[in-house]
Amino acid sequence: MSIATNLVTEVKSVQARGAVQEMPEYHPPLAGREALRLDFNENTFGPSPRVVERLLAQTGERLTKYPEREPVERIVASHFGLKPEEVLLTNGVDEAIHLMCVAFLEAEDEALIATPTFFMYDVSVQMMTPHLRKVQSDATLGFPFERFMAAITERTKLIIVASPNNPTGAVVSKEYLLAIAAAAPQAVLMVDEAYYHFDGASVMNDLAAVPNLVVARTFSKAYGLASLRIGMLAGNAELLKYVRKVSSPYNVNGVALDCLSAAMEDENYLTWYVEQVRVGRERMMGGLAELGVPYFPSHANFVLMNIGSKHRELVQAMRAHGVLLRDRSTDPGCDGFVRITIGIEEHVTRGLAALKVCLDEIGWKSQREQSAHDSIDDGVREFE
């Protein structure tokens, strides 16, 4: 018998930290997406042609180098009128959320969000602390400002607000956001502006005056760089110093860094794509109104609609017709809701056409149609 065998007195297994065992998991339905992608709020067309040119110009020798983030951060900072130390590039906004939680949350601290919202806030916060406070929106799905303010305590150390919000498309006014930051000087307020380009309102210009404010942006949506995974945090240099400290020095790959500057240079492309979404969003909301489908007015590149009990049937029928939607029924307060991404004109046309066919296929009826049907049934029963 070996020494190693003699040392084993009982069988044990490695266990993860308790917080990791308890934290929720995010399982995006990514498999089998070979169809019109109106499910994940991605750019449905492609990035700027300049990005493709930059990709094709990559060399094998360049791929052997560790990526240098700081030179590109200087370019990004200049673009937004910020100092380089006020910008941190991240591996998408997902990593930005994670780094904010790691940098600012102790196990006894509280974090605050309004629901429904982006599920990754839950995942990253609960990795660090069990004290995540959620303020549920009412039936309008608007931001619950008064109740949110009342939920701030001395233990609140991180507040995350998405504007425009995912999955609702609702915005939070600058007045409300600045009031939240002022009410919680002991906390960092991170405003997630991932969908900023499709609305235009921002608190980026307020960073200098609000020391506990941090803004998150992504280059996945309007810029079309989702696969390259690149986002950013902008804020007070003293705050970002700590976030930078917990970040890997090579968190953003070199190809993404090289392509980012090309994407930002092509403002004509960005303007064109954003206008495609703006016009398409109005078309989609108008089309839903004609079909009698309840929806929530959106400021993002998607629209959330209330299908009711036939939500799963609609998603399945649309897939069969080559169009992907996202079922949001598991989000708090969103039972029966389905989200559709808005892209270029052709994709909006295809999405609307498929919706009309599929709603008919699954036997979905608007409230107006259902009321008329019920009235006919009442008349038939009365006649009988």
N, C-alpha and C positions, 0 to 999 in steps of 0.2 A: 504494500500500500504506500502511495506517494505522500510526501509532506503536504502537498496541496490538498489531497483528499482528507487527511487528518484534520486540516484546519476548517473544513466545512462541517459545521455543527447543525445547521438547519437551512432549509431552502428559503431564500428570500428573493424578491424581485425589485427592480428599480421602479420607483414611483416619481412622477412629475410633481412639481409644486402644487399645493392645494388649489391655488388660484387658477393654474393652468387646467387642472382637472375639472374645475367648476365653470370655467369660461365657456360661452357659447361658441359654436363653430359656424363658419360661413361656407356654404356649399353652393356656389353659383352653378346653374345648369348649363355648363359650357359645351357639353358633348353634342355632336350632331347638329352643328350650326351652318350646314351647307344650304342656306336659303337666304332670302332677303332679311337682313339683320335689323329688325325693328324692336329688339328686345333688350339691348344693353346700353342704350344711350350713346353708342359709338358714332363717330363720323361715318356716314353710310357710303361715302364716295371715295375718299382717299386724301392723303396729305398734299401739300403744295408740290408741283412738279420739281421744284428746286430740291425738295427733300429726297425725291427719288434719284435725282442726279447726284446728290451728295452720297447716297447709299451706294450707287454704282461706282463711285470714285474711291471707295474704301480699298485699301491694299492689305495684303497679308502681313506686311511688316507693321502696319499701324495696329493691327489686331493683337500684336504681341506686347503692346505697351499697357501699363496700368493707366486708367483714365485720370485726367486732370480736371477736377470739377471747378476749381477756383477761377481759371480764366473765363469759363463760360458764365459763372456767377457774376463776373464783372460786366459781361455783355448784357445779361438779363437785368442786372441792377440799373445799368444805364438806360435800358429800354423803358423801365418803369419809373425812372427818376429817383432811384434809391442809391444808397451807398452799398458797396459790395458786402460789407459786414451785416447788412440788413436783409440779405437774401441767402437762403439755403436751398439748394436743389436736392430733390429726393426721388426715390424710386417710386414714382407715382404719389398721389395724395394718400394712398393706403399707408405707405411708409411714413409720411408726414404725420398722420394721426398717431401711429404707433410711437414715433419718436417724441411727440408732445406728451403722451401718457407716461413714457419712461422717464422723461426729464422732469416732470412736475408733480407726479402723483406718488404719495406715500400710501402705505396700506390702510391707514386710518382716514385718509382724505376722502372728500366727496367730489364727484364729477356730476355735471348737470347737462341734460339734453332734453329736447322736446321731441315727442314721437307722434306720428311715424317719421322716421328719417333714415339716413344711411346706416345699415346694420353694422358696418365695421367700427363705428363708435363703440357699440356694445362690446365687441370682441377685444379691442385694444384697451379700453378702460378696465374691463373686468380681469384682464391679465395682471393689472397692477393693484386694483382695489375692488372689494365687493360693494363699495358704497356708491353705486351709480344711481342717481335720482333721475327719474323720467317723468316729464310733465306731458300728459296726453292731450292732444288737440281735441276740440269738439267736432261735431258733425261737419262743420264747414272746412275742416282740415287747415284752417289758418293758424298762424303762430299764436299760442296762448300767452300773450305778453304779461298780463297781470298775475296769473298763476305762476308763471315762470319766475317773475321777480320775487314773488313770495317764497319760492323754493330755495332761494339763495341763502346760505348760512355762513357762519364763520369758518366752517370746515370745507366749504366749497373752494377748490383749488384749480379746477379746470372746467370751463364751460365751452361747449361746442355747438355752434349754430350754423346750419347750412342755409344759404340764401343765394340763388333759388334753391329750394329744398327738393330732395329726392326721397320719396317718389311723387310728391304732390305738385311740384312746380310753383309753389307759393314763395313769395319773397318776404323778407323781414325788413322793415324800414330802417334807414340809417339812424333815425331818432331813437328807435327801440334798441338798436345794437349799442349805440353810445351810452344809453341809459343803463343797459346791463353792465357794460364795462365799468361805469362809474359806481354802480351799486356793489360791485365786487372787486375792490382794489387789491385784495389779497389773492385773487384768482387770475389766471390767464384766460382771456376770451379768444378762442380760435373761430374765425368766421370762414367757413368753407365756401369759397366762391368758384367751385368747379364748373358751374354753369353760367358764370358771369357774362360771357360773350353774348349769350342769347337774351340778356335782359339789359345789361349796361350799367346797373347801379352797383356801387362798390364803396367800401370803406378804406380802400388802399390809401387815399389821400389824407386819412385821419391818423395814420400810424405815428406821425411825429408828435401829435398832440395827445395821444392815448397810449401811455407806456405799457399797459397790460393787454394790448391788442395785437393779435397775429392773424394774418390773412393767408389762406391756402388757395393755391391755384393749380390747375392741371393743364397739361398740353395734350391730353388724351382726346378731348371732345372736339372743340372747334378746329384745333390744329391737326387732328387725325393721327396722333402718335401713340395710340393706346398700346400697341404691341411693343413699343420701345420703352414704356414705363418711365415717364419723367413728369415730375410735379415740382412745386416749390412752396416754400414758406417765406413770408415777408413780415418783418416786424422789428421791434426794438432790438438793437444790437446786443444789449445785455441779456435779453431773454434768449435770443438765438445762439448766443455763446454756449449756453447749456445744452441746447438741442444739438448743436454741432458736435459737442463733446460726446454725446451718446450715439452719434451717427458713425457708420463706417466711412472711412475716407474714400472708399471706392464704391459707394452705394449706387451711383449712376454709371451705367456702362458707357464706354467711349464712343460707340456708334450713336447712341442717343444724344450725348453731349454735342457731337459734331453736327448732327441733323437739326438740333434745336435752333442753332443760330440761323440755319437756312430757312427753317419754318418761320421764325420771327421776322426775317427780312421781307418775306412775301406778304405784305399787308393787303395787296389787291386780292390775293386768293382768300385770305381770312375774311375780308369784307364780303366777297362773293358768297362764301359758304354760309356765313351768318345770315345774310339776306335770304338765301335759299331756305334756311330753317325758319326765319321769321315769317315769310310768306306761306311756307308750307304748314306752319303751326296754325295760322289763321284758317287755311283751307281745311285742315283736319278738324278743328273745333267747329267750323261751319258745317262740315260733312256730318259730324256726330250729332249736331243739333238737328239736322234734317232727318237723320235716322231715329231721332228720339232717344239717343243714348246719353244719359247723364254724364257729365265730365266736370273736371275742376279746371278753371282758367289757369293756363300755364305760362310761366316766364322762362321756361327752359327748353331743351330740345326734345321734349316728350310731352305726352298728354295722358293723364290718369282718368280712366273711365270706369263707370260702375255698371257691370254686367249682371250682377246679382248671382243667383244660384247656378247659372250656366257658364260661369267664368272658365272652368276647366274645359268644358266642351268647346268654347270659342277658341281657346289657345290651341287645342288639338286640331280643330277644323282649319284654322289659319295655317298651321304647320303643314297640313295636308295640301294646302293651296300654295305652299312655298313662301310663306311669310311667318316670321317668328315674332311673338309677343311675349311679354313678361307678366306672369300671374303674380300679383302683389297681395293676394288674399291673406297671407300669413302675417303681414305687417299690422301693428296695432291699429284698430279702427278702420281697416281696409278690407274687410270680408267682402268678397265678390268683385274686387277691383282688379283691373287689368291695365297695364301701361303699354303705350305704343310710342316708339321713337320717331322723331321727325328728321328726315334727311333731305336730299335733293328732290326737285320737283317730280321726277319720274318715280321715285320711291314712294312719295306721298300718294301719287296717283294709283300705284299698284296696291298700296296699303288700304286705301279707301275702297277700291274696287273689290278687294278680297273681303273686307269687312262686310260690305253689303251682301255678298254672296253667302258668307259664313253665318251671319246672323239669321238669315233666312233658312239656311240648312239646319241649324240647331233649334229652330222654332222659337227664337227669342222674340219677345214682344215688348215694345215700349209701354210705359204707363198709359199713354194715350190709347194705344191699340188694345191693351188689356182692359181698360175701362170700357171701351166700345164693345169688346167681346163679352164682358160681364153683363153689359146692358142688354145685348142680344139674348144671352142665356136667360136673364131674368124675364125677358119678354116671352121667350119660348115656354118657360115654366109656367108663366101666368096664363098663357094660351091653353096649355095642356090642362 
